[in-house]
Structures are given as C-alpha cells and as structure tokens.
C-alpha cells in the first residue's frame, strides 16, 4: 500500500511539474515574440494554474482509468414507447436516477425502486417534470419501496412489480442499488448511537450490509423477475430485454472469500481481518460473476421453453405452440451486462465535506448523467452479444485476482453459494438491524 501511494505521489508531482514548466516556457516565448509582455506575477499565476490543472488531470485519469469521457450516441434515436424499465436505487442525484432520466427521454415507462416513500415521491416528481418538458406523458414513471438489506422487502417489491408488469413483462432491468463501505459504516455508527449499544462486531455487520445490498439482494431480485424478462423476450423476439448490473473498477483486485464472504480475509491479515474496501470490491466482483451465470441460465430457460418462479419452481411451457411461436421463441433472447460508470459524483462517493473541495471533485469525478451513458449503451446497443463488461462506452475485459471474473466454474460456484445463503438465511446472523420474518 505504501509503495502504491509513493508511486502515485511521484507521478502526480511529475505531471504537475511538467505541465507547469511547459506553461512557463510557452509564456516566455509568447512574451518575447509579441508586443504583449506579461508581468512576472501574472506569468507565475498562470504557471501555477496550469501546474494544478496537470495534477488534476493526472488524478482524474488515475481514478477514472481513461483519458477521455465518451458518451453513447444512439444514431437511430430509438423510440422506447411501450417499453418498461425497472431501475433500482432511483434516488434523485444518483446514477440510477440519471439512467432512468435518459430512458424516459426516449419514451420508456420507468419504475424506480427507492428505500423510502419520500425519496420515491421526490424522484417521481422530477422524472415527470423532465418528461413534461419533452411533451411526454407525465405517467411515464412510478416507484416501489425496496430495501435490499431485507429479503422480505426485496420479495415484496418483486411481487408488486409482477403485478404492475404482468401484461408486457420487463424490457430493461438496471440493478444499480448498492452501498459503499463509507455508507455502511455511517449507518452502523448512527444505529449504535441511537440504540446506545455496541455488540463488538461492527465490522462483520458492515461487511454483511455490503454483501447483502450489493449482491444477495439483487440476486434474489433478478431471480424473482426472470419470468417477466422472458415474457418480454417472447412478446417481441426482435427486441431483446436487457439486464444491467452496475459493478465497479474495484473488482479488479478482488476475490471471493468462498469460506465466508461476510467476513472477508485479506492477504495482509489472513487470520480473519478485513478492510471495508476489499469487501466492497468483492461485492462488485460478484456482480460480474452473477451476471455471466445469469446470462447462461436465462438463455437455457428460453431454449428449453421454461420459466422459473411460476406456480412450480420450474414450469415447462406448453409444447402445443404454433410453428410461428416456436420460430419466434428460437430467436428470443435476454442480454445481460455488467458495467462500471467510473467514479461518479453521488452521495455514495463524495462525503459531506467543505465546499472549498467541490471544484476538485467536479474536475476529477464524473456527473451521474455522464456515468449513465454506459448504462444507456448496455440497454440500446444492438451490436452487443450479452455477457460483456462495459466501461466508458466500450467493451472491456473484466479482471479480478487471477482473472477470476472470467472463470465459468467460479460463476457457478458463486451462484450455488448464494442460493445456499438465501436458503439458510445466513445473513441474519450478521444483520442484526434487518432480520426478516419467515417468508412462506
């Protein structure tokens, strides 16, 4: 860690020095070759500003992992009227809300999931305002309350969506809701202060919240909604429904702790210690692996004419379909993607801090709308096959320690581990603030 910090500082200082020196030399040349002679204080000020700009740009590239922010240009301006999108984590100012706004602008009907009614009403009002400004239908959006820390809440939300979307299915499912390590820690501190109780296992609770909100909750949610995605695929086989998992570049140096992902071991402290950052990276790695295993399984369901989650756990559809229906089902598809939006200025990334630092955040971080461009690409680009990892509006190879995100055996292993955790309610041991009642 120390070596990484030293290398970062050295490169940042070098970048700043080169920028400043270049500006200084350029100003001297301009002064000597023209009648415009800048006073020394002005030259010094401009040199310092350019030096600071060079430092900021280096930090931006280091954090974002690319030099230029690309946007997705939908050349055919696809009309999404009649399409239904479900976006989790739709709080105003967040990445999910920005993605919902982009879809609404193209005519889609959007259903947001939010943690509280107040957040849902605020998001709904702003989305309808956006739609009205485009002469759209102000009934373009609605919301459902869902807390991904609670299995009961997730299943209740899925049941409500099944009722809402029963006629046409779901065309876009964006699994954006998540929690950072900072948010989980802050929640634990608030809970401890409000209850005036400490059980001595705050770290395990923090890790459990990250794993449950970022992986297990969305795993249950996507499994529950698979029938609606298949329904949409069969309704119009030429229009493939999309599922988008919002992952992160934090997955690159992560690995799944198969023994106990709730209490992630680190290389530095293999006896059982953890860092919140490694736990977050683990959950984002799980997003990519879950996406790829889900892609395999949903296509198997389409191929075998099966829809899980109906009256029986797996119900085979009738074989008395007409030849047209069989031909359509053969071309039907559901495409799955994992994306990283880059470092986006949201409440998850930027802490409550003094305003003087805002210009630095503005220069280094991306806006939610810019971060949502890659989500738009995942939803609309017809050249994508499904199963890709997208970053900055292009296909990028996912990683993980030893390339584990590309290991098919580990995709299956993670699926089976998660299914076992859901069956045994393992998370209830850790989530003392979010224990569900038994679900029949």
C-alpha positions as CSV (number, residue, x, y, z in Angstrom):
1,X,0.0,0.0,0.0
2,X,2.8,2.4,0.9
3,X,4.6,1.6,-2.3
4,X,1.4,2.4,-4.3
5,X,1.0,5.8,-2.5
6,X,4.6,6.7,-3.1
7,X,4.4,5.8,-6.8
8,X,1.1,7.8,-7.1
9,X,2.6,10.9,-5.5
10,X,5.7,10.7,-7.6
11,X,3.7,10.5,-10.9
12,X,1.3,13.2,-9.8
13,X,4.2,15.6,-8.8
14,X,5.9,14.8,-12.1
15,X,2.8,15.5,-14.1
16,X,2.3,18.8,-12.3
17,X,5.9,19.8,-12.8
18,X,5.9,19.1,-16.5
19,X,2.7,21.0,-17.0
20,X,3.9,24.0,-15.1
21,X,7.3,24.0,-16.8
22,X,5.6,23.8,-20.2
23,X,3.3,26.7,-19.4
24,X,6.3,28.7,-18.1
25,X,8.3,28.2,-21.3
26,X,5.3,28.9,-23.6
27,X,4.6,32.2,-21.8
28,X,8.2,33.3,-22.2
29,X,8.1,32.5,-25.9
30,X,4.9,34.4,-26.3
31,X,6.2,37.4,-24.4
32,X,9.5,37.6,-26.4
33,X,7.8,37.1,-29.8
34,X,5.0,39.7,-29.4
35,X,4.3,43.1,-28.1
36,X,2.3,41.6,-25.2
37,X,4.6,41.4,-22.2
38,X,3.0,39.7,-19.2
39,X,4.2,40.9,-15.8
40,X,6.1,38.3,-13.7
41,X,3.2,37.9,-11.2
42,X,0.8,37.1,-14.0
43,X,3.1,34.6,-15.6
44,X,3.7,32.9,-12.2
45,X,-0.1,32.7,-11.5
46,X,-0.8,31.2,-14.9
47,X,2.1,28.7,-14.5
48,X,0.7,27.6,-11.1
49,X,-2.8,27.2,-12.5
50,X,-1.6,25.1,-15.4
51,X,0.5,23.1,-13.0
52,X,-2.6,22.5,-10.8
53,X,-4.5,21.5,-14.0
54,X,-1.9,19.0,-14.9
55,X,-2.1,17.5,-11.4
56,X,-5.9,17.4,-11.5
57,X,-5.9,15.7,-14.9
58,X,-3.5,13.0,-13.8
59,X,-5.6,12.3,-10.7
60,X,-8.7,12.1,-13.0
61,X,-7.0,9.6,-15.3
62,X,-5.7,7.6,-12.4
63,X,-9.2,7.4,-10.8
64,X,-11.3,7.0,-13.9
65,X,-8.8,4.7,-15.8
66,X,-9.3,6.5,-19.1
67,X,-8.2,9.8,-20.7
68,X,-11.5,11.0,-22.4
69,X,-15.1,10.6,-21.2
70,X,-17.1,9.0,-24.0
71,X,-20.9,9.3,-24.4
72,X,-23.1,6.8,-26.2
73,X,-24.7,8.2,-29.3
74,X,-27.8,6.3,-30.3
75,X,-27.8,7.1,-34.0
76,X,-31.3,5.9,-34.7
77,X,-32.8,7.8,-31.8
78,X,-34.6,4.7,-30.8
79,X,-38.2,5.2,-29.6
80,X,-38.8,3.3,-26.4
81,X,-42.5,4.0,-26.1
82,X,-44.2,0.9,-24.9
83,X,-41.1,-0.4,-23.2
84,X,-40.9,-0.9,-19.4
85,X,-37.7,-0.3,-17.4
86,X,-37.1,-1.1,-13.8
87,X,-34.3,0.8,-12.2
88,X,-33.1,0.1,-8.6
89,X,-31.7,2.8,-6.5
90,X,-33.5,5.7,-8.1
91,X,-32.8,8.5,-5.6
92,X,-32.5,12.0,-7.1
93,X,-28.9,12.9,-7.8
94,X,-27.7,9.3,-8.1
95,X,-26.6,7.1,-11.0
96,X,-29.9,5.2,-11.1
97,X,-32.0,8.3,-11.4
98,X,-29.7,9.6,-14.2
99,X,-30.2,6.3,-16.1
100,X,-34.0,6.5,-15.6
101,X,-34.0,10.0,-16.9
102,X,-32.2,9.0,-20.1
103,X,-34.7,6.2,-20.7
104,X,-37.7,8.4,-20.0
105,X,-36.4,10.9,-22.5
106,X,-36.6,8.2,-25.2
107,X,-40.2,7.3,-24.3
108,X,-39.7,4.4,-21.8
109,X,-42.0,3.9,-18.8
110,X,-39.8,3.7,-15.8
111,X,-40.4,2.1,-12.4
112,X,-37.9,3.1,-9.7
113,X,-37.1,1.3,-6.5
114,X,-36.2,3.5,-3.6
115,X,-35.7,2.9,0.1
116,X,-38.3,5.4,1.4
117,X,-41.6,6.8,0.1
118,X,-40.2,10.4,0.5
119,X,-37.3,9.6,-1.9
120,X,-39.7,7.9,-4.3
121,X,-42.0,10.9,-4.4
122,X,-39.1,13.3,-5.0
123,X,-37.7,11.2,-7.8
124,X,-41.1,10.8,-9.4
125,X,-41.8,14.5,-9.4
126,X,-38.5,15.2,-11.1
127,X,-38.9,12.5,-13.7
128,X,-42.4,13.6,-14.6
129,X,-41.1,17.2,-14.8
130,X,-38.5,16.0,-17.3
131,X,-41.0,14.1,-19.3
132,X,-43.4,17.0,-19.4
133,X,-40.7,19.3,-20.7
134,X,-40.3,17.0,-23.7
135,X,-44.1,16.9,-24.3
136,X,-44.2,13.4,-22.9
137,X,-46.7,11.6,-20.8
138,X,-46.5,12.6,-17.1
139,X,-47.5,9.0,-16.2
140,X,-44.1,7.8,-17.5
141,X,-42.8,6.9,-14.1
142,X,-43.8,5.3,-10.8
143,X,-41.9,3.9,-7.8
144,X,-41.8,0.9,-5.4
145,X,-40.2,0.9,-2.0
146,X,-37.5,-1.7,-1.6
147,X,-34.7,-2.1,0.9
148,X,-32.1,-4.5,-0.5
149,X,-30.9,-5.2,3.0
150,X,-34.1,-7.1,3.7
151,X,-35.1,-10.3,1.9
152,X,-38.7,-9.7,2.8
153,X,-38.6,-6.2,1.3
154,X,-37.0,-7.5,-1.9
155,X,-39.5,-10.3,-2.4
156,X,-42.4,-7.9,-1.7
157,X,-41.1,-5.4,-4.2
158,X,-40.7,-8.2,-6.8
159,X,-44.3,-9.3,-6.2
160,X,-45.6,-5.8,-6.7
161,X,-43.6,-5.5,-10.0
162,X,-45.1,-8.8,-11.2
163,X,-48.5,-7.2,-10.8
164,X,-47.5,-3.9,-12.4
165,X,-45.7,-5.6,-15.4
166,X,-47.9,-8.6,-15.8
167,X,-49.2,-7.6,-19.2
168,X,-46.0,-7.0,-21.0
169,X,-43.0,-8.0,-18.9
170,X,-39.9,-6.0,-18.3
171,X,-37.7,-4.8,-21.1
172,X,-34.9,-3.2,-19.1
173,X,-33.8,-4.2,-15.6
174,X,-31.0,-2.0,-14.2
175,X,-29.6,-3.3,-10.9
176,X,-28.0,-0.1,-9.6
177,X,-28.9,-0.1,-5.9
178,X,-25.9,-0.5,-3.8
179,X,-24.0,0.7,-0.7
180,X,-20.4,1.8,-0.3
181,X,-18.2,1.0,2.7
182,X,-18.5,4.5,3.9
183,X,-22.3,4.4,3.8
184,X,-22.4,1.1,5.7
185,X,-20.0,2.4,8.4
186,X,-22.0,5.6,8.8
187,X,-25.2,3.6,9.2
188,X,-23.6,1.4,11.8
189,X,-22.4,4.5,13.7
190,X,-25.9,6.0,13.7
191,X,-27.5,2.8,14.8
192,X,-25.0,2.4,17.6
193,X,-25.6,5.9,18.8
194,X,-29.3,5.7,18.5
195,X,-29.5,2.3,20.4
196,X,-26.6,3.1,22.6
197,X,-25.5,-0.4,22.1
198,X,-22.3,-2.0,20.7
199,X,-22.1,-5.7,20.1
200,X,-18.4,-5.6,19.4
201,X,-18.9,-7.0,15.9
202,X,-19.5,-3.8,13.9
203,X,-17.0,-4.8,11.2
204,X,-18.9,-8.0,10.4
205,X,-22.1,-6.1,10.3
206,X,-20.6,-3.6,7.9
207,X,-19.4,-6.4,5.6
208,X,-22.7,-8.2,5.8
209,X,-24.6,-5.0,4.7
210,X,-22.3,-4.5,1.7
211,X,-22.6,-8.2,0.6
212,X,-26.4,-8.3,1.2
213,X,-27.2,-4.9,-0.5
214,X,-24.8,-5.2,-3.4
215,X,-25.1,-9.0,-4.2
216,X,-27.5,-11.2,-2.3
217,X,-30.5,-8.7,-2.5
218,X,-30.0,-8.2,-6.3
219,X,-29.5,-11.9,-6.7
220,X,-32.9,-12.6,-5.2
221,X,-34.5,-9.7,-7.1
222,X,-33.2,-10.8,-10.5
223,X,-34.2,-14.4,-9.9
224,X,-37.8,-13.3,-9.0
225,X,-38.1,-11.1,-12.1
226,X,-36.7,-13.6,-14.6
227,X,-40.2,-14.7,-15.7
228,X,-41.0,-11.1,-16.6
229,X,-37.9,-10.7,-18.7
230,X,-38.6,-14.0,-20.5
231,X,-42.1,-12.8,-21.1
232,X,-40.9,-9.6,-22.7
233,X,-38.4,-11.6,-24.9
234,X,-41.2,-13.8,-26.2
235,X,-43.6,-11.0,-26.7
236,X,-41.2,-9.4,-29.3
237,X,-38.3,-11.7,-30.2
238,X,-36.6,-8.9,-32.2
239,X,-36.4,-6.7,-29.2
240,X,-34.1,-8.4,-26.6
241,X,-34.7,-7.4,-23.0
242,X,-31.6,-6.2,-21.1
243,X,-30.3,-6.6,-17.6
244,X,-27.6,-4.3,-16.4
245,X,-25.5,-4.9,-13.2
246,X,-23.7,-1.8,-12.0
247,X,-20.3,-3.0,-11.0
248,X,-17.1,-1.1,-10.3
249,X,-13.4,-1.0,-11.2
250,X,-12.9,-2.0,-7.6
251,X,-13.5,-5.6,-8.7
252,X,-10.0,-5.7,-10.4
253,X,-8.0,-6.6,-7.3
254,X,-10.7,-8.6,-5.6
255,X,-11.5,-12.3,-5.0
256,X,-14.5,-14.1,-3.5
257,X,-13.9,-15.5,0.0
258,X,-15.6,-18.8,-0.5
259,X,-15.4,-19.8,3.2
260,X,-17.1,-16.7,4.5
261,X,-17.8,-13.7,2.2
262,X,-19.4,-11.9,5.1
263,X,-16.1,-11.6,6.9
264,X,-13.6,-11.2,4.1
265,X,-10.0,-12.2,4.8
266,X,-7.2,-10.0,3.4
267,X,-3.8,-11.1,2.2
268,X,-2.2,-8.9,4.9
269,X,-4.3,-10.4,7.7
270,X,-5.4,-13.9,6.6
271,X,-6.5,-14.8,10.1
272,X,-9.8,-13.1,9.5
273,X,-9.2,-9.3,9.4
274,X,-10.8,-7.2,6.7
275,X,-10.9,-3.9,5.0
276,X,-14.2,-2.3,4.0
277,X,-12.7,-1.6,0.6
278,X,-11.9,-5.2,-0.1
279,X,-15.4,-6.2,0.9
280,X,-16.8,-3.6,-1.5
281,X,-14.6,-4.9,-4.3
282,X,-15.7,-8.5,-3.5
283,X,-19.3,-7.5,-3.9
284,X,-18.6,-5.7,-7.2
285,X,-16.7,-8.8,-8.5
286,X,-19.8,-10.8,-7.5
287,X,-21.9,-8.6,-9.7
288,X,-19.9,-9.5,-12.8
289,X,-19.8,-13.2,-12.0
290,X,-23.6,-13.2,-11.2
291,X,-24.3,-11.5,-14.5
292,X,-22.5,-14.1,-16.5
293,X,-24.0,-17.1,-14.8
294,X,-27.5,-15.5,-15.0
295,X,-26.9,-15.0,-18.8
296,X,-26.3,-18.7,-19.1
297,X,-29.3,-19.7,-17.1
298,X,-31.8,-17.3,-18.6
299,X,-30.8,-18.5,-22.1
300,X,-31.2,-22.1,-21.0
301,X,-34.7,-21.2,-19.8
302,X,-35.5,-19.7,-23.2
303,X,-34.1,-22.6,-25.1
304,X,-36.0,-25.2,-23.1
305,X,-39.2,-23.1,-23.0
306,X,-39.0,-23.0,-19.2
307,X,-39.8,-20.1,-16.8
308,X,-38.7,-20.4,-13.2
309,X,-40.6,-18.7,-10.4
310,X,-44.1,-19.6,-11.6
311,X,-46.5,-21.8,-9.7
312,X,-43.9,-24.6,-9.8
313,X,-40.3,-23.9,-9.3
314,X,-39.6,-24.7,-12.9
315,X,-42.6,-25.0,-15.2
316,X,-42.2,-26.3,-18.7
317,X,-44.3,-24.3,-21.2
318,X,-46.7,-26.0,-23.4
319,X,-45.4,-27.8,-26.4
320,X,-48.5,-27.2,-28.4
321,X,-47.3,-23.8,-29.6
322,X,-47.9,-22.9,-33.2
323,X,-45.0,-23.1,-35.7
324,X,-44.8,-19.2,-35.6
325,X,-44.5,-19.2,-31.8
326,X,-41.7,-21.8,-32.0
327,X,-39.9,-19.8,-34.6
328,X,-40.2,-16.7,-32.5
329,X,-39.0,-18.3,-29.3
330,X,-35.9,-19.6,-31.1
331,X,-34.8,-16.1,-31.8
332,X,-35.9,-14.6,-28.5
333,X,-33.0,-13.6,-26.2
334,X,-32.3,-11.8,-22.9
335,X,-29.0,-10.0,-22.8
336,X,-27.0,-9.4,-19.6
337,X,-24.2,-6.9,-19.0
338,X,-22.1,-5.6,-16.1
339,X,-20.8,-2.0,-16.3
340,X,-18.6,0.4,-14.4
341,X,-19.8,4.0,-14.6
342,X,-16.4,5.3,-13.4
343,X,-16.1,7.4,-10.3
344,X,-19.4,9.4,-10.3
345,X,-20.3,12.4,-8.1
346,X,-23.0,10.9,-5.9
347,X,-23.7,10.5,-2.2
348,X,-22.0,7.1,-2.4
349,X,-18.7,8.6,-3.5
350,X,-18.5,12.2,-2.2
351,X,-18.7,12.6,1.5
352,X,-20.3,15.6,3.2
353,X,-17.3,17.9,3.1
354,X,-16.4,21.5,3.0
355,X,-17.4,23.4,-0.2
356,X,-13.9,24.6,-1.0
357,X,-13.1,21.0,-2.1
358,X,-16.0,20.8,-4.5
359,X,-14.0,22.2,-7.5
360,X,-11.6,19.3,-7.1
361,X,-14.4,16.8,-7.0
362,X,-16.0,18.5,-10.0
363,X,-12.8,18.2,-12.0
364,X,-11.9,14.7,-11.0
365,X,-15.3,12.9,-10.8
366,X,-18.0,12.3,-13.5
367,X,-21.5,13.6,-13.4
368,X,-24.3,11.0,-12.9
369,X,-25.5,11.7,-16.4
370,X,-22.1,11.1,-17.9
371,X,-21.7,7.9,-15.8
372,X,-25.1,6.7,-17.0
373,X,-24.0,6.8,-20.6
374,X,-22.6,3.3,-20.4
375,X,-25.9,2.1,-19.0
376,X,-27.7,3.6,-22.0
377,X,-25.2,1.7,-24.2
378,X,-26.0,-1.6,-22.5
379,X,-29.7,-1.0,-23.0
380,X,-29.7,0.1,-26.6
381,X,-26.6,-1.1,-28.5
382,X,-27.7,-3.9,-30.8
383,X,-24.1,-4.9,-31.6
384,X,-23.6,-6.4,-28.1
385,X,-23.9,-10.1,-27.7
386,X,-24.6,-10.3,-24.0
387,X,-22.2,-11.2,-21.2
388,X,-19.9,-8.3,-21.8
389,X,-18.3,-6.0,-19.2
390,X,-18.6,-2.3,-20.3
391,X,-16.6,0.7,-19.3
392,X,-16.7,4.3,-20.8
393,X,-19.0,3.1,-23.6
394,X,-16.8,0.3,-24.9
395,X,-16.3,-3.4,-24.2
396,X,-13.6,-4.0,-21.6
397,X,-12.1,-7.2,-20.2
398,X,-13.1,-7.8,-16.6
399,X,-10.5,-8.9,-14.2
400,X,-10.3,-10.0,-10.5
401,X,-7.4,-11.7,-9.0
402,X,-6.0,-14.3,-11.4
403,X,-8.8,-13.3,-13.8
404,X,-11.4,-15.0,-11.6
405,X,-14.3,-12.9,-13.1
406,X,-13.8,-14.9,-16.3
407,X,-13.8,-18.3,-14.7
408,X,-17.0,-20.2,-15.6
409,X,-16.6,-22.6,-12.7
410,X,-16.5,-19.8,-10.2
411,X,-19.6,-18.2,-11.8
412,X,-21.5,-21.4,-11.0
413,X,-19.8,-21.8,-7.6
414,X,-20.9,-18.2,-6.6
415,X,-24.5,-18.9,-7.7
416,X,-24.7,-22.1,-5.6
417,X,-23.1,-20.4,-2.6
418,X,-25.6,-17.5,-2.8
419,X,-28.5,-19.9,-3.2
420,X,-27.4,-21.7,-0.1
421,X,-27.1,-18.5,1.8
422,X,-30.6,-17.5,0.8
423,X,-32.0,-20.9,1.8
424,X,-30.2,-21.0,5.1
425,X,-30.7,-17.2,5.9
426,X,-27.0,-17.0,6.8
427,X,-27.1,-13.2,6.6
428,X,-29.5,-13.0,9.6
429,X,-26.6,-13.9,11.8
430,X,-24.9,-10.6,11.0
431,X,-27.7,-8.2,10.0
432,X,-29.0,-7.6,13.5
433,X,-30.8,-4.5,12.3
434,X,-32.5,-6.2,9.4
435,X,-33.7,-9.6,10.3
436,X,-36.7,-10.6,8.2
437,X,-39.7,-12.6,9.4
438,X,-40.1,-16.0,7.9
439,X,-41.3,-16.0,4.4
440,X,-43.8,-18.6,3.4
